[in-house]
Amino acid sequence: MTRSGDTALLLPRDLPAGDVLDYARRAEAVGFDELWVVEDLGYRGGIAQASAVLAATSRIRVGIGILPAAARNSAFAAMELGTLAALFPGRLVVGLGHGMPGWMRQAGVWPASPITMLREQTEAIRGLLAGETVDVDGRYVQLDGVRLEHPPTIVPPLLAGVRGPKSLAAAGEFADGVVLAEPVTPEYLAAVRERLGAGAAEARIVAFQLAVVDEDAAAARSAVRPGLAWIGDPDWAPHIDPLDFADEFRALRAGAADREAFAAALPDAWVDRLAVVGTPEDARASVARLHAAGASAVVLIPARSAIEEVERLGAALPR
């Protein structure tokens, strides 16, 4: 069954390493259901972060969002993930994705068919985690009688980190759900659920969303705007297309001198729909709307990368 109503926190990629474990412990103490780590090229590894955070905490679930599928051999990825799932049963959620094309090309691992790569990797890893002996002769994955000697008793959900219509439709067939990059709105969630098809009813849908909570709503909007500067780029079209102000949004971006000018010119009403922002009451209402629209978990991305943001964003937790 699909979990519902979880509120999670993102561990910022640029948080100083010395603050990472304290940040995780604070997130657990404040009451977040999950803590998500990211694997962005040049920053920190997703599996390494997840293992450290799981060991430093006792309750909170840890999500990896996302592991680029083409960057790892499926057998060895399954070994790593199976180890974590066995050591910390029921506390691991795994996001697998295409990865950002620019980064993957930098690393020399961008596949000719990202969807095929993701499908083959996900299916192979799931089989191995389930204790199966896996034989695959695919386009990207070749395994000959591989099995895990000690598979985990609880297989973690394998979610697809995708955004485009074709990738979402495919994810509905082979993944346990999806990890959605920010911004996520109720309108985008409706489009995602439609693309997932019959699998949407049971899918775990994780929604990342930029967040700033402040008693001064105007100050919160000002702090969140820099994080919205990129959403006018073409890659973010699937997020924007379902919105009733999509045409105005594109016109604003086309007329802006640069990303920063675009972010500064976003109307307050749009900012309020594109982020979890404002007073604690505003933030709780935004999270509730996303849950009501089908998000299984809402992951708050601190627009201000500081350890103190854990407690501030904790005000968005349901009461």
KEFI-486284 format. One record per residue (C-alpha): residue in three letters; x negated, y, z negated. Coordinates in pm, whole numbers, padded with zeros to 5 digits, always signed. Layout:
<sites>
alaXYZ...
</sites>
This chain:
<sites>
met+00000+00000+00000thr-00112+00354+00065arg-00227+00549-00237ser-00071+00892-00268gly-00131+01213-00450asp-00506+01191-00516thr-00706+01510-00555ala-01076+01485-00483leu-01385+01704-00478leu-01669+01727-00227leu-02030+01720-00341pro-02190+02005-00142arg-02472+01899+00088asp-02691+02189-00025leu-02640+02151-00401pro-02986+02126-00563ala-03080+01762-00621gly-03125+01828-00992asp-02758+01927-01021val-02606+01633-00831leu-02548+01392-01119asp-02427+01665-01355tyr-02185+01777-01083ala-02052+01421-01051arg-02008+01379-01426arg-01828+01713-01447ala-01594+01612-01163glu-01504+01295-01352ala-01458+01480-01683val-01235+01747-01527gly-01006+01475-01392phe-01067+01448-01017asp-00964+01111-00875glu-01250+01093-00624leu-01582+01254-00540trp-01689+01257-00174val-02047+01275-00053val-02147+01374+00300glu-02423+01262+00534asp-02520+01559+00749leu-02837+01536+00955gly-03133+01677+00765tyr-02964+01680+00424arg-02903+01374+00198gly-02819+01015+00283gly-02463+00906+00217ile-02535+00561+00074ala-02814+00690-00151gln-02592+00963-00291ala-02300+00727-00344ser-02513+00477-00534ala-02653+00743-00766val-02314+00901-00832leu-02145+00565-00896ala-02415+00471-01146ala-02390+00807-01324thr-02012+00789-01372ser-01766+00531-01500arg-01423+00594-01349ile-01417+00823-01050arg-01398+00671-00703val-01671+00774-00461gly-01609+00830-00092ile-01873+00847+00179gly-01763+01085+00447ile-01895+00991+00689leu-02159+00739+00797pro-02227+00784+01171ala-02167+00437+01315ala-02439+00452+01579ala-02709+00536+01325arg-02708+00194+01155asn-02711-00173+01240ser-02377-00318+01131ala-02530-00614+00944phe-02758-00398+00734ala-02487-00135+00679ala-02261-00413+00549met-02537-00531+00313glu-02573-00183+00165leu-02201-00123+00135gly-02137-00472+00004thr-02396-00418-00268leu-02228-00096-00381ala-01882-00253-00367ala-01999-00551-00575leu-02175-00337-00834phe-01886-00091-00865pro-01570-00285-00772gly-01275-00078-00661arg-01463+00251-00678leu-01597+00283-00323val-01428+00431-00013val-01621+00428+00314gly-01584+00667+00604leu-01735+00562+00937gly-01733+00798+01232his-01881+00908+01561gly-02090+01173+01390met-02134+01524+01525pro-02241+01486+01891gly-02518+01746+01863trp-02676+01577+01562met-02643+01231+01713arg-02810+01347+02033gln-03091+01502+01828ala-03144+01161+01667gly-03118+00981+02002val-02821+00765+01903trp-02518+00919+02075pro-02341+00629+02254ala-02187+00641+02598ser-01856+00527+02444pro-01822+00657+02087ile-01480+00495+02036thr-01606+00152+02141met-01909+00189+01916leu-01694+00286+01618arg-01447+00004+01675glu-01718-00262+01708gln-01908-00140+01403thr-01598-00113+01185glu-01467-00456+01276ala-01807-00620+01223ile-01865-00452+00887arg-01514-00540+00767gly-01562-00905+00861leu-01893-00923+00679leu-01757-00754+00367ala-01468-01001+00369gly-01712-01292+00351glu-01674-01406+00711thr-01949-01546+00929val-01956-01293+01211asp-02047-01363+01572val-02021-01063+01803asp-02148-01005+02153gly-02016-00657+02212arg-02126-00355+02402tyr-02301-00209+02098val-02288-00476+01828gln-02455-00815+01861leu-02444-01050+01562asp-02526-01420+01568gly-02384-01610+01272val-02441-01332+01019arg-02280-01352+00675leu-02323-01196+00333glu-02427-01449+00070his-02241-01260-00202pro-01962-01051-00050pro-01778-00812-00283thr-01462-00929-00454ile-01292-00601-00361val-01350-00490-00002pro-01364-00108+00015pro-01132+00071+00257leu-01303+00149+00587leu-01174+00480+00718ala-01247+00635+01055gly-01384+00988+01051val-01224+01110+01374arg-01020+01405+01497gly-00933+01380+01867pro-00608+01223+01996lys-00775+00920+02162ser-00993+00848+01860leu-00698+00878+01622ala-00490+00639+01833ala-00775+00387+01833ala-00831+00430+01459gly-00470+00334+01401glu-00559-00007+01545phe-00889-00092+01371ala-00936+00127+01061asp-00773+00133+00718gly-00709+00503+00757val-00883+00825+00854val-01103+01097+00712leu-00998+01435+00853ala-01240+01726+00869glu-01123+02067+00759pro-00900+02255+00815val-00606+02024+00751thr-00253+02165+00755pro+00086+01992+00726glu+00125+02048+01101tyr-00204+01875+01177leu-00112+01589+00942ala+00213+01538+01133ala+00019+01518+01460val-00230+01276+01306arg+00041+01046+01177glu+00202+01043+01520arg-00127+00951+01685leu-00194+00672+01435gly+00128+00509+01546ala+00260+00207+01359gly-00047+00204+01136ala+00037+00543+00985ala+00270+00400+00722glu-00011+00205+00551ala-00305+00425+00647arg-00507+00606+00385ile-00533+00965+00511val-00808+01171+00350ala-00786+01546+00416phe-01086+01772+00367gln-01001+02133+00292leu-01206+02441+00206ala-01118+02572-00138val-01168+02869-00366val-00966+02919-00684asp-00970+03259-00853glu-00723+03456-01061asp-00775+03730-00801ala-00622+03588-00480ala-00787+03855-00263ala-01129+03767-00404ala-01061+03400-00332arg-00974+03473+00030ser-01287+03683+00070ala-01500+03397-00064val-01343+03134+00161arg-01360+03327+00490pro-01726+03244+00576gly-01637+02875+00567leu-01369+02932+00831ala-01605+03097+01078trp-01658+02775+01278ile-01297+02666+01324gly-01254+02875+01638asp-01507+02656+01821pro-01375+02409+02082asp-01434+02100+01864trp-01168+02223+01625ala-00891+02243+01886pro-00702+01937+01753his-00667+02111+01416ile-00536+02434+01567asp-00313+02310+01850pro-00017+02211+01624leu+00002+02552+01453asp+00269+02806+01542phe+00001+03076+01568ala-00238+02874+01788asp-00220+03116+02083glu-00278+03419+01863phe-00561+03234+01689arg-00739+03169+02019ala-00689+03526+02136leu-00842+03652+01811arg-01145+03425+01853ala-01189+03520+02219gly-01188+03888+02130ala-01423+03860+01833ala-01789+03951+01878asp-01905+03643+01685arg-01792+03382+01434glu-01839+03612+01138ala-01625+03887+01292phe-01359+03629+01374ala-01350+03500+01015ala-01330+03853+00876ala-01034+03933+01106leu-00823+03628+01016pro-00491+03748+00869asp-00444+03663+00502ala-00139+03453+00588trp-00349+03234+00817val-00625+03197+00559asp-00367+03079+00307arg-00258+02804+00549leu-00609+02702+00654ala-00758+02660+00306val-00670+02583-00054val-00714+02936-00174gly-00584+03181-00432thr-00475+03155-00791pro-00450+02819-00969glu-00077+02819-00895asp-00141+02893-00527ala-00401+02616-00507arg-00177+02356-00672ala+00103+02445-00432ser-00129+02408-00129val-00249+02067-00244ala+00110+01956-00311arg+00213+02056+00043leu-00064+01843+00191his+00033+01546-00023ala+00397+01588+00079ala+00293+01597+00446gly+00118+01261+00418ala-00231+01317+00278ser-00327+01028+00052ala-00613+01232-00090val-00697+01601-00059val-01071+01666-00084leu-01154+02019-00200ile-01468+02159-00034pro-01622+02428-00255ala-01669+02737-00042arg-01916+02849-00307ser-02190+02589-00358ala-02244+02607-00731ile-02207+02359-01012glu-01968+02594-01190glu-01716+02545-00910val-01622+02203-01051glu-01428+02353-01339arg-01287+02636-01128leu-01152+02396-00867gly-01021+02171-01139ala-00747+02429-01180ala-00599+02295-00855leu-00534+01954-01012pro-00165+01874-01066arg-00030+01947-01412
</sites>
